[in-house]
Amino acid sequence: MIITTSETIAGKEIRETIGLVKGSATRSKMILSDIVASFRTIVGGEVKEYTQLMNQVREQALERLEESAKEQGADAIVAMRMSTSAIMQGVSEIVAYGTGVKLK
């Protein structure tokens, strides 16, 4: 499935707009990661444990976005965006959304 942040797909023609498609994933921090991260905040630098966690959550949201699009009969997703929010302390949600379309 083609997923793009643009409103068009180069070399492709949109035949039909399906509508909004979305996928979300929610994760909490792990205690072990928190301990390691607290040491990193003292010395500075990237908190790789959180970077890895958020990368995994983004991938899961994208997978769910694609599933949603397929269920609605879309061939591609245009104008895809991601949004992150904190649900509570230590818990984040990532939502991936866009417009499902059928291609000619």
Biopython code that builds the backbone (N, CA, C, O; Angstrom):
import numpy as np
from Bio.PDB.StructureBuilder import StructureBuilder

atoms = [
    (1, "MET", "N", (0.847, -1.175, 0.000)),
    (1, "MET", "CA", (0.000, 0.000, 0.000)),
    (1, "MET", "C", (0.889, 1.235, 0.000)),
    (1, "MET", "O", (1.883, 1.303, 0.723)),
    (2, "ILE", "N", (0.517, 2.202, -0.817)),
    (2, "ILE", "CA", (1.249, 3.465, -0.863)),
    (2, "ILE", "C", (0.717, 4.368, 0.245)),
    (2, "ILE", "O", (-0.489, 4.590, 0.360)),
    (3, "ILE", "N", (1.627, 4.881, 1.050)),
    (3, "ILE", "CA", (1.270, 5.844, 2.100)),
    (3, "ILE", "C", (2.158, 7.058, 1.897)),
    (3, "ILE", "O", (3.383, 6.944, 1.878)),
    (4, "THR", "N", (1.536, 8.224, 1.745)),
    (4, "THR", "CA", (2.306, 9.437, 1.488)),
    (4, "THR", "C", (1.750, 10.620, 2.282)),
    (4, "THR", "O", (0.561, 10.679, 2.597)),
    (5, "THR", "N", (2.631, 11.541, 2.590)),
    (5, "THR", "CA", (2.200, 12.750, 3.291)),
    (5, "THR", "C", (1.684, 13.811, 2.326)),
    (5, "THR", "O", (1.103, 14.810, 2.751)),
    (6, "SER", "N", (1.893, 13.598, 1.032)),
    (6, "SER", "CA", (1.406, 14.566, 0.045)),
    (6, "SER", "C", (-0.058, 14.262, -0.298)),
    (6, "SER", "O", (-0.589, 13.210, 0.059)),
    (7, "GLU", "N", (-0.693, 15.203, -0.994)),
    (7, "GLU", "CA", (-2.098, 15.030, -1.350)),
    (7, "GLU", "C", (-2.274, 14.293, -2.675)),
    (7, "GLU", "O", (-3.395, 13.948, -3.050)),
    (8, "THR", "N", (-1.185, 14.054, -3.376)),
    (8, "THR", "CA", (-1.212, 13.316, -4.633)),
    (8, "THR", "C", (-0.114, 12.270, -4.606)),
    (8, "THR", "O", (0.772, 12.295, -3.752)),
    (9, "ILE", "N", (-0.191, 11.347, -5.561)),
    (9, "ILE", "CA", (0.842, 10.321, -5.703)),
    (9, "ILE", "C", (1.392, 10.448, -7.115)),
    (9, "ILE", "O", (0.663, 10.279, -8.093)),
    (10, "ALA", "N", (2.660, 10.742, -7.213)),
    (10, "ALA", "CA", (3.294, 10.932, -8.523)),
    (10, "ALA", "C", (3.068, 9.711, -9.407)),
    (10, "ALA", "O", (3.319, 8.577, -8.998)),
    (11, "GLY", "N", (2.590, 9.961, -10.625)),
    (11, "GLY", "CA", (2.389, 8.886, -11.582)),
    (11, "GLY", "C", (1.113, 8.094, -11.375)),
    (11, "GLY", "O", (0.853, 7.150, -12.121)),
    (12, "LYS", "N", (0.315, 8.449, -10.388)),
    (12, "LYS", "CA", (-0.932, 7.730, -10.100)),
    (12, "LYS", "C", (-2.093, 8.719, -10.143)),
    (12, "LYS", "O", (-1.931, 9.907, -9.863)),
    (13, "GLU", "N", (-3.263, 8.201, -10.499)),
    (13, "GLU", "CA", (-4.464, 9.038, -10.509)),
    (13, "GLU", "C", (-5.452, 8.492, -9.486)),
    (13, "GLU", "O", (-5.722, 7.291, -9.445)),
    (14, "ILE", "N", (-5.981, 9.382, -8.669)),
    (14, "ILE", "CA", (-6.963, 8.980, -7.660)),
    (14, "ILE", "C", (-8.327, 8.866, -8.336)),
    (14, "ILE", "O", (-8.820, 9.818, -8.940)),
    (15, "ARG", "N", (-8.918, 7.688, -8.222)),
    (15, "ARG", "CA", (-10.228, 7.413, -8.819)),
    (15, "ARG", "C", (-11.351, 7.774, -7.857)),
    (15, "ARG", "O", (-12.386, 8.296, -8.270)),
    (16, "GLU", "N", (-11.142, 7.491, -6.560)),
    (16, "GLU", "CA", (-12.211, 7.675, -5.577)),
    (16, "GLU", "C", (-11.605, 7.960, -4.209)),
    (16, "GLU", "O", (-10.577, 7.395, -3.836)),
    (17, "THR", "N", (-12.254, 8.837, -3.479)),
    (17, "THR", "CA", (-11.853, 9.105, -2.097)),
    (17, "THR", "C", (-12.710, 8.259, -1.170)),
    (17, "THR", "O", (-13.938, 8.341, -1.192)),
    (18, "ILE", "N", (-12.056, 7.454, -0.365)),
    (18, "ILE", "CA", (-12.759, 6.601, 0.604)),
    (18, "ILE", "C", (-13.120, 7.418, 1.849)),
    (18, "ILE", "O", (-14.243, 7.343, 2.348)),
    (19, "GLY", "N", (-12.165, 8.190, 2.336)),
    (19, "GLY", "CA", (-12.387, 9.001, 3.526)),
    (19, "GLY", "C", (-11.312, 8.767, 4.574)),
    (19, "GLY", "O", (-10.257, 8.198, 4.293)),
    (20, "LEU", "N", (-11.602, 9.215, 5.780)),
    (20, "LEU", "CA", (-10.650, 9.154, 6.883)),
    (20, "LEU", "C", (-10.300, 7.711, 7.232)),
    (20, "LEU", "O", (-11.176, 6.860, 7.382)),
    (21, "VAL", "N", (-9.009, 7.460, 7.356)),
    (21, "VAL", "CA", (-8.513, 6.187, 7.871)),
    (21, "VAL", "C", (-7.541, 6.524, 8.999)),
    (21, "VAL", "O", (-6.832, 7.528, 8.937)),
    (22, "LYS", "N", (-7.515, 5.683, 10.023)),
    (22, "LYS", "CA", (-6.667, 6.004, 11.170)),
    (22, "LYS", "C", (-6.218, 4.739, 11.884)),
    (22, "LYS", "O", (-6.832, 3.678, 11.776)),
    (23, "GLY", "N", (-5.140, 4.892, 12.607)),
    (23, "GLY", "CA", (-4.623, 3.816, 13.439)),
    (23, "GLY", "C", (-3.916, 4.437, 14.624)),
    (23, "GLY", "O", (-3.228, 5.447, 14.479)),
    (24, "SER", "N", (-4.077, 3.848, 15.785)),
    (24, "SER", "CA", (-3.422, 4.413, 16.967)),
    (24, "SER", "C", (-2.775, 3.316, 17.792)),
    (24, "SER", "O", (-3.134, 2.143, 17.698)),
    (25, "ALA", "N", (-1.817, 3.728, 18.600)),
    (25, "ALA", "CA", (-1.136, 2.821, 19.517)),
    (25, "ALA", "C", (-0.788, 3.606, 20.767)),
    (25, "ALA", "O", (-0.423, 4.780, 20.696)),
    (26, "THR", "N", (-0.904, 2.957, 21.903)),
    (26, "THR", "CA", (-0.646, 3.587, 23.192)),
    (26, "THR", "C", (0.367, 2.743, 23.949)),
    (26, "THR", "O", (0.264, 1.517, 23.990)),
    (27, "ARG", "N", (1.336, 3.402, 24.540)),
    (27, "ARG", "CA", (2.354, 2.685, 25.315)),
    (27, "ARG", "C", (2.709, 3.450, 26.572)),
    (27, "ARG", "O", (2.601, 4.675, 26.634)),
    (28, "SER", "N", (3.130, 2.706, 27.558)),
    (28, "SER", "CA", (3.647, 3.328, 28.777)),
    (28, "SER", "C", (5.138, 3.048, 28.870)),
    (28, "SER", "O", (5.655, 2.114, 28.257)),
    (29, "LYS", "N", (5.808, 3.872, 29.643)),
    (29, "LYS", "CA", (7.241, 3.664, 29.860)),
    (29, "LYS", "C", (7.424, 2.450, 30.760)),
    (29, "LYS", "O", (6.533, 2.083, 31.526)),
    (30, "MET", "N", (8.595, 1.836, 30.651)),
    (30, "MET", "CA", (8.917, 0.697, 31.502)),
    (30, "MET", "C", (9.838, 1.171, 32.621)),
    (30, "MET", "O", (10.650, 2.075, 32.421)),
    (31, "ILE", "N", (9.717, 0.580, 33.763)),
    (31, "ILE", "CA", (10.509, 0.990, 34.928)),
    (31, "ILE", "C", (12.004, 0.912, 34.635)),
    (31, "ILE", "O", (12.746, 1.830, 34.984)),
    (32, "LEU", "N", (12.457, -0.168, 34.000)),
    (32, "LEU", "CA", (13.883, -0.317, 33.704)),
    (32, "LEU", "C", (14.355, 0.813, 32.797)),
    (32, "LEU", "O", (15.430, 1.373, 33.013)),
    (33, "SER", "N", (13.559, 1.152, 31.782)),
    (33, "SER", "CA", (13.923, 2.257, 30.894)),
    (33, "SER", "C", (13.988, 3.567, 31.656)),
    (33, "SER", "O", (14.856, 4.402, 31.400)),
    (34, "ASP", "N", (13.061, 3.747, 32.599)),
    (34, "ASP", "CA", (13.051, 4.965, 33.407)),
    (34, "ASP", "C", (14.326, 5.108, 34.229)),
    (34, "ASP", "O", (14.861, 6.209, 34.364)),
    (35, "ILE", "N", (14.805, 4.017, 34.769)),
    (35, "ILE", "CA", (16.024, 4.052, 35.584)),
    (35, "ILE", "C", (17.215, 4.446, 34.721)),
    (35, "ILE", "O", (18.000, 5.318, 35.092)),
    (36, "VAL", "N", (17.344, 3.793, 33.554)),
    (36, "VAL", "CA", (18.446, 4.106, 32.641)),
    (36, "VAL", "C", (18.323, 5.545, 32.154)),
    (36, "VAL", "O", (19.314, 6.273, 32.096)),
    (37, "ALA", "N", (17.102, 5.954, 31.804)),
    (37, "ALA", "CA", (16.872, 7.313, 31.310)),
    (37, "ALA", "C", (17.218, 8.356, 32.360)),
    (37, "ALA", "O", (17.742, 9.417, 32.021)),
    (38, "SER", "N", (16.934, 8.076, 33.629)),
    (38, "SER", "CA", (17.248, 9.048, 34.672)),
    (38, "SER", "C", (18.756, 9.262, 34.786)),
    (38, "SER", "O", (19.201, 10.375, 35.066)),
    (39, "PHE", "N", (19.544, 8.213, 34.574)),
    (39, "PHE", "CA", (20.999, 8.376, 34.561)),
    (39, "PHE", "C", (21.448, 9.203, 33.358)),
    (39, "PHE", "O", (22.362, 10.019, 33.469)),
    (40, "ARG", "N", (20.803, 8.990, 32.207)),
    (40, "ARG", "CA", (21.168, 9.737, 30.999)),
    (40, "ARG", "C", (20.848, 11.224, 31.148)),
    (40, "ARG", "O", (21.556, 12.066, 30.596)),
    (41, "THR", "N", (19.799, 11.549, 31.882)),
    (41, "THR", "CA", (19.457, 12.967, 32.046)),
    (41, "THR", "C", (20.503, 13.683, 32.890)),
    (41, "THR", "O", (20.663, 14.900, 32.788)),
    (42, "ILE", "N", (21.200, 12.943, 33.705)),
    (42, "ILE", "CA", (22.259, 13.540, 34.528)),
    (42, "ILE", "C", (23.462, 13.908, 33.670)),
    (42, "ILE", "O", (24.021, 14.996, 33.808)),
    (43, "VAL", "N", (23.859, 13.001, 32.786)),
    (43, "VAL", "CA", (25.052, 13.230, 31.964)),
    (43, "VAL", "C", (24.735, 13.836, 30.605)),
    (43, "VAL", "O", (25.636, 14.297, 29.905)),
    (44, "GLY", "N", (23.463, 13.839, 30.226)),
    (44, "GLY", "CA", (23.055, 14.404, 28.941)),
    (44, "GLY", "C", (23.119, 13.388, 27.826)),
    (44, "GLY", "O", (23.677, 12.303, 27.987)),
    (45, "GLY", "N", (22.544, 13.747, 26.693)),
    (45, "GLY", "CA", (22.562, 12.874, 25.521)),
    (45, "GLY", "C", (21.196, 12.295, 25.231)),
    (45, "GLY", "O", (20.236, 12.496, 25.973)),
    (46, "GLU", "N", (21.140, 11.572, 24.133)),
    (46, "GLU", "CA", (19.882, 10.961, 23.692)),
    (46, "GLU", "C", (19.459, 9.863, 24.657)),
    (46, "GLU", "O", (20.286, 9.084, 25.131)),
    (47, "VAL", "N", (18.178, 9.810, 24.938)),
    (47, "VAL", "CA", (17.624, 8.742, 25.763)),
    (47, "VAL", "C", (17.150, 7.656, 24.790)),
    (47, "VAL", "O", (15.988, 7.624, 24.383)),
    (48, "LYS", "N", (18.064, 6.788, 24.439)),
    (48, "LYS", "CA", (17.824, 5.800, 23.390)),
    (48, "LYS", "C", (16.682, 4.852, 23.723)),
    (48, "LYS", "O", (15.988, 4.382, 22.822)),
    (49, "GLU", "N", (16.480, 4.567, 24.989)),
    (49, "GLU", "CA", (15.405, 3.661, 25.389)),
    (49, "GLU", "C", (14.039, 4.241, 24.993)),
    (49, "GLU", "O", (13.165, 3.514, 24.521)),
    (50, "TYR", "N", (13.865, 5.538, 25.187)),
    (50, "TYR", "CA", (12.596, 6.183, 24.825)),
    (50, "TYR", "C", (12.485, 6.354, 23.316)),
    (50, "TYR", "O", (11.393, 6.235, 22.760)),
    (51, "THR", "N", (13.598, 6.632, 22.648)),
    (51, "THR", "CA", (13.581, 6.746, 21.189)),
    (51, "THR", "C", (13.125, 5.433, 20.573)),
    (51, "THR", "O", (12.286, 5.422, 19.672)),
    (52, "GLN", "N", (13.676, 4.330, 21.056)),
    (52, "GLN", "CA", (13.300, 3.010, 20.553)),
    (52, "GLN", "C", (11.831, 2.718, 20.841)),
    (52, "GLN", "O", (11.123, 2.200, 19.977)),
    (53, "LEU", "N", (11.371, 3.039, 22.032)),
    (53, "LEU", "CA", (9.980, 2.812, 22.407)),
    (53, "LEU", "C", (9.036, 3.585, 21.483)),
    (53, "LEU", "O", (8.057, 3.026, 20.988)),
    (54, "MET", "N", (9.324, 4.862, 21.252)),
    (54, "MET", "CA", (8.447, 5.681, 20.414)),
    (54, "MET", "C", (8.502, 5.231, 18.951)),
    (54, "MET", "O", (7.493, 5.307, 18.249)),
    (55, "ASN", "N", (9.654, 4.768, 18.485)),
    (55, "ASN", "CA", (9.740, 4.228, 17.123)),
    (55, "ASN", "C", (8.846, 3.000, 16.969)),
    (55, "ASN", "O", (8.180, 2.839, 15.947)),
    (56, "GLN", "N", (8.831, 2.144, 17.973)),
    (56, "GLN", "CA", (7.977, 0.956, 17.939)),
    (56, "GLN", "C", (6.499, 1.348, 17.931)),
    (56, "GLN", "O", (5.701, 0.746, 17.213)),
    (57, "VAL", "N", (6.137, 2.347, 18.720)),
    (57, "VAL", "CA", (4.746, 2.786, 18.781)),
    (57, "VAL", "C", (4.327, 3.404, 17.445)),
    (57, "VAL", "O", (3.216, 3.157, 16.975)),
    (58, "ARG", "N", (5.198, 4.198, 16.831)),
    (58, "ARG", "CA", (4.887, 4.780, 15.515)),
    (58, "ARG", "C", (4.652, 3.690, 14.472)),
    (58, "ARG", "O", (3.707, 3.773, 13.688)),
    (59, "GLU", "N", (5.510, 2.667, 14.463)),
    (59, "GLU", "CA", (5.355, 1.567, 13.505)),
    (59, "GLU", "C", (4.032, 0.843, 13.720)),
    (59, "GLU", "O", (3.359, 0.477, 12.757)),
    (60, "GLN", "N", (3.660, 0.637, 14.973)),
    (60, "GLN", "CA", (2.398, -0.043, 15.257)),
    (60, "GLN", "C", (1.208, 0.814, 14.805)),
    (60, "GLN", "O", (0.238, 0.285, 14.263)),
    (61, "ALA", "N", (1.275, 2.120, 15.023)),
    (61, "ALA", "CA", (0.204, 3.012, 14.572)),
    (61, "ALA", "C", (0.093, 2.981, 13.048)),
    (61, "ALA", "O", (-1.015, 2.973, 12.512)),
    (62, "LEU", "N", (1.229, 2.964, 12.342)),
    (62, "LEU", "CA", (1.218, 2.884, 10.879)),
    (62, "LEU", "C", (0.622, 1.562, 10.392)),
    (62, "LEU", "O", (-0.126, 1.544, 9.414)),
    (63, "GLU", "N", (0.947, 0.465, 11.064)),
    (63, "GLU", "CA", (0.378, -0.837, 10.701)),
    (63, "GLU", "C", (-1.140, -0.814, 10.859)),
    (63, "GLU", "O", (-1.868, -1.319, 10.004)),
    (64, "ARG", "N", (-1.606, -0.231, 11.947)),
    (64, "ARG", "CA", (-3.051, -0.150, 12.181)),
    (64, "ARG", "C", (-3.732, 0.798, 11.194)),
    (64, "ARG", "O", (-4.878, 0.573, 10.805)),
    (65, "LEU", "N", (-3.032, 1.851, 10.790)),
    (65, "LEU", "CA", (-3.543, 2.758, 9.766)),
    (65, "LEU", "C", (-3.751, 1.990, 8.465)),
    (65, "LEU", "O", (-4.803, 2.100, 7.836)),
    (66, "GLU", "N", (-2.758, 1.222, 8.069)),
    (66, "GLU", "CA", (-2.850, 0.441, 6.836)),
    (66, "GLU", "C", (-3.980, -0.578, 6.918)),
    (66, "GLU", "O", (-4.709, -0.763, 5.943)),
    (67, "GLU", "N", (-4.141, -1.246, 8.064)),
    (67, "GLU", "CA", (-5.236, -2.204, 8.254)),
    (67, "GLU", "C", (-6.584, -1.516, 8.083)),
    (67, "GLU", "O", (-7.480, -2.048, 7.427)),
    (68, "SER", "N", (-6.725, -0.336, 8.673)),
    (68, "SER", "CA", (-7.968, 0.429, 8.575)),
    (68, "SER", "C", (-8.275, 0.769, 7.117)),
    (68, "SER", "O", (-9.415, 0.648, 6.670)),
    (69, "ALA", "N", (-7.256, 1.190, 6.388)),
    (69, "ALA", "CA", (-7.434, 1.549, 4.982)),
    (69, "ALA", "C", (-7.856, 0.329, 4.163)),
    (69, "ALA", "O", (-8.759, 0.422, 3.332)),
    (70, "LYS", "N", (-7.211, -0.802, 4.393)),
    (70, "LYS", "CA", (-7.554, -2.022, 3.654)),
    (70, "LYS", "C", (-8.987, -2.452, 3.953)),
    (70, "LYS", "O", (-9.724, -2.839, 3.046)),
    (71, "GLU", "N", (-9.380, -2.384, 5.216)),
    (71, "GLU", "CA", (-10.742, -2.757, 5.606)),
    (71, "GLU", "C", (-11.787, -1.890, 4.906)),
    (71, "GLU", "O", (-12.898, -2.346, 4.638)),
    (72, "GLN", "N", (-11.429, -0.645, 4.613)),
    (72, "GLN", "CA", (-12.361, 0.268, 3.955)),
    (72, "GLN", "C", (-12.231, 0.233, 2.426)),
    (72, "GLN", "O", (-12.927, 0.970, 1.729)),
    (73, "GLY", "N", (-11.346, -0.616, 1.910)),
    (73, "GLY", "CA", (-11.210, -0.794, 0.474)),
    (73, "GLY", "C", (-10.264, 0.173, -0.212)),
    (73, "GLY", "O", (-10.310, 0.306, -1.435)),
    (74, "ALA", "N", (-9.414, 0.848, 0.532)),
    (74, "ALA", "CA", (-8.481, 1.809, -0.059)),
    (74, "ALA", "C", (-7.267, 1.105, -0.665)),
    (74, "ALA", "O", (-6.831, 0.055, -0.192)),
    (75, "ASP", "N", (-6.740, 1.712, -1.723)),
    (75, "ASP", "CA", (-5.512, 1.233, -2.355)),
    (75, "ASP", "C", (-4.294, 1.994, -1.845)),
    (75, "ASP", "O", (-3.168, 1.499, -1.902)),
    (76, "ALA", "N", (-4.535, 3.205, -1.346)),
    (76, "ALA", "CA", (-3.442, 4.075, -0.908)),
    (76, "ALA", "C", (-3.973, 5.041, 0.146)),
    (76, "ALA", "O", (-5.180, 5.174, 0.352)),
    (77, "ILE", "N", (-3.029, 5.710, 0.805)),
    (77, "ILE", "CA", (-3.370, 6.728, 1.805)),
    (77, "ILE", "C", (-2.604, 7.986, 1.450)),
    (77, "ILE", "O", (-1.382, 7.956, 1.303)),
    (78, "VAL", "N", (-3.318, 9.090, 1.313)),
    (78, "VAL", "CA", (-2.683, 10.374, 1.040)),
    (78, "VAL", "C", (-2.878, 11.294, 2.240)),
    (78, "VAL", "O", (-3.730, 11.052, 3.096)),
    (79, "ALA", "N", (-2.079, 12.343, 2.285)),
    (79, "ALA", "CA", (-2.148, 13.349, 3.360)),
    (79, "ALA", "C", (-2.015, 12.710, 4.740)),
    (79, "ALA", "O", (-2.700, 13.108, 5.682)),
    (80, "MET", "N", (-1.128, 11.715, 4.857)),
    (80, "MET", "CA", (-0.932, 11.028, 6.128)),
    (80, "MET", "C", (-0.214, 11.938, 7.122)),
    (80, "MET", "O", (0.736, 12.638, 6.772)),
    (81, "ARG", "N", (-0.682, 11.912, 8.348)),
    (81, "ARG", "CA", (-0.083, 12.685, 9.433)),
    (81, "ARG", "C", (-0.013, 11.809, 10.678)),
    (81, "ARG", "O", (-0.676, 10.776, 10.774)),
    (82, "MET", "N", (0.809, 12.250, 11.628)),
    (82, "MET", "CA", (0.894, 11.590, 12.934)),
    (82, "MET", "C", (0.763, 12.635, 14.016)),
    (82, "MET", "O", (1.208, 13.774, 13.874)),
    (83, "SER", "N", (0.145, 12.220, 15.090)),
    (83, "SER", "CA", (-0.024, 13.103, 16.238)),
    (83, "SER", "C", (0.323, 12.320, 17.494)),
    (83, "SER", "O", (-0.001, 11.138, 17.611)),
    (84, "THR", "N", (0.976, 12.979, 18.419)),
    (84, "THR", "CA", (1.350, 12.353, 19.680)),
    (84, "THR", "C", (0.706, 13.111, 20.827)),
    (84, "THR", "O", (0.672, 14.341, 20.832)),
    (85, "SER", "N", (0.199, 12.368, 21.792)),
    (85, "SER", "CA", (-0.376, 13.029, 22.966)),
    (85, "SER", "C", (-0.064, 12.199, 24.206)),
    (85, "SER", "O", (0.134, 10.986, 24.140)),
    (86, "ALA", "N", (-0.029, 12.887, 25.324)),
    (86, "ALA", "CA", (0.167, 12.217, 26.604)),
    (86, "ALA", "C", (-1.211, 11.975, 27.210)),
    (86, "ALA", "O", (-1.976, 12.914, 27.430)),
    (87, "ILE", "N", (-1.515, 10.729, 27.473)),
    (87, "ILE", "CA", (-2.807, 10.386, 28.062)),
    (87, "ILE", "C", (-2.755, 10.591, 29.566)),
    (87, "ILE", "O", (-3.704, 11.088, 30.172)),
    (88, "MET", "N", (-1.652, 10.209, 30.151)),
    (88, "MET", "CA", (-1.382, 10.425, 31.573)),
    (88, "MET", "C", (0.129, 10.382, 31.724)),
    (88, "MET", "O", (0.833, 10.068, 30.763)),
    (89, "GLN", "N", (0.629, 10.682, 32.881)),
    (89, "GLN", "CA", (2.070, 10.694, 33.067)),
    (89, "GLN", "C", (2.653, 9.322, 32.740)),
    (89, "GLN", "O", (2.258, 8.308, 33.315)),
    (90, "GLY", "N", (3.598, 9.313, 31.808)),
    (90, "GLY", "CA", (4.265, 8.075, 31.432)),
    (90, "GLY", "C", (3.549, 7.263, 30.369)),
    (90, "GLY", "O", (4.027, 6.194, 29.990)),
    (91, "VAL", "N", (2.392, 7.752, 29.868)),
    (91, "VAL", "CA", (1.636, 7.024, 28.846)),
    (91, "VAL", "C", (1.399, 7.944, 27.661)),
    (91, "VAL", "O", (0.831, 9.027, 27.804)),
    (92, "SER", "N", (1.839, 7.501, 26.490)),
    (92, "SER", "CA", (1.683, 8.297, 25.268)),
    (92, "SER", "C", (0.888, 7.523, 24.234)),
    (92, "SER", "O", (0.928, 6.294, 24.174)),
    (93, "GLU", "N", (0.160, 8.285, 23.416)),
    (93, "GLU", "CA", (-0.567, 7.704, 22.294)),
    (93, "GLU", "C", (-0.078, 8.359, 21.019)),
    (93, "GLU", "O", (0.139, 9.570, 20.971)),
    (94, "ILE", "N", (0.091, 7.558, 19.997)),
    (94, "ILE", "CA", (0.395, 8.079, 18.669)),
    (94, "ILE", "C", (-0.758, 7.672, 17.760)),
    (94, "ILE", "O", (-1.156, 6.509, 17.709)),
    (95, "VAL", "N", (-1.281, 8.661, 17.048)),
    (95, "VAL", "CA", (-2.352, 8.436, 16.082)),
    (95, "VAL", "C", (-1.804, 8.742, 14.700)),
    (95, "VAL", "O", (-1.245, 9.813, 14.468)),
    (96, "ALA", "N", (-1.964, 7.803, 13.790)),
    (96, "ALA", "CA", (-1.606, 8.023, 12.383)),
    (96, "ALA", "C", (-2.929, 8.101, 11.630)),
    (96, "ALA", "O", (-3.800, 7.248, 11.802)),
    (97, "TYR", "N", (-3.075, 9.135, 10.789)),
    (97, "TYR", "CA", (-4.339, 9.304, 10.078)),
    (97, "TYR", "C", (-4.088, 9.891, 8.700)),
    (97, "TYR", "O", (-3.047, 10.498, 8.449)),
    (98, "GLY", "N", (-5.042, 9.705, 7.824)),
    (98, "GLY", "CA", (-4.932, 10.224, 6.472)),
    (98, "GLY", "C", (-6.221, 9.966, 5.720)),
    (98, "GLY", "O", (-7.241, 9.599, 6.304)),
    (99, "THR", "N", (-6.155, 10.165, 4.415)),
    (99, "THR", "CA", (-7.314, 9.965, 3.556)),
    (99, "THR", "C", (-7.090, 8.716, 2.718)),
    (99, "THR", "O", (-6.130, 8.631, 1.953)),
    (100, "GLY", "N", (-7.985, 7.752, 2.869)),
    (100, "GLY", "CA", (-7.918, 6.543, 2.066)),
    (100, "GLY", "C", (-8.464, 6.825, 0.672)),
    (100, "GLY", "O", (-9.489, 7.491, 0.531)),
    (101, "VAL", "N", (-7.790, 6.326, -0.352)),
    (101, "VAL", "CA", (-8.208, 6.548, -1.730)),
    (101, "VAL", "C", (-8.089, 5.252, -2.540)),
    (101, "VAL", "O", (-7.345, 4.339, -2.182)),
    (102, "LYS", "N", (-8.848, 5.203, -3.642)),
    (102, "LYS", "CA", (-8.707, 4.137, -4.626)),
    (102, "LYS", "C", (-8.011, 4.755, -5.834)),
    (102, "LYS", "O", (-8.299, 5.885, -6.227)),
    (103, "LEU", "N", (-7.103, 3.999, -6.403)),
    (103, "LEU", "CA", (-6.342, 4.488, -7.558)),
    (103, "LEU", "C", (-6.884, 3.900, -8.849)),
    (103, "LEU", "O", (-7.483, 2.825, -8.857)),
    (104, "LYS", "N", (-6.662, 4.629, -9.949)),
    (104, "LYS", "CA", (-7.045, 4.107, -11.279)),
    (104, "LYS", "C", (-6.027, 3.108, -11.739)),
    (104, "LYS", "O", (-6.158, 2.550, -12.828)),
]
sb = StructureBuilder()
sb.init_structure("model")
sb.init_model(0)
sb.init_chain("A")
sb.init_seg("    ")
for serial, (resi, resn, name, xyz) in enumerate(atoms, 1):
    if name == "N":
        sb.init_residue(resn, " ", resi, " ")
    sb.init_atom(name, np.array(xyz, "f"), 0.0, 1.0, " ", f" {name:<3s}", serial, name[0])
structure = sb.get_structure()
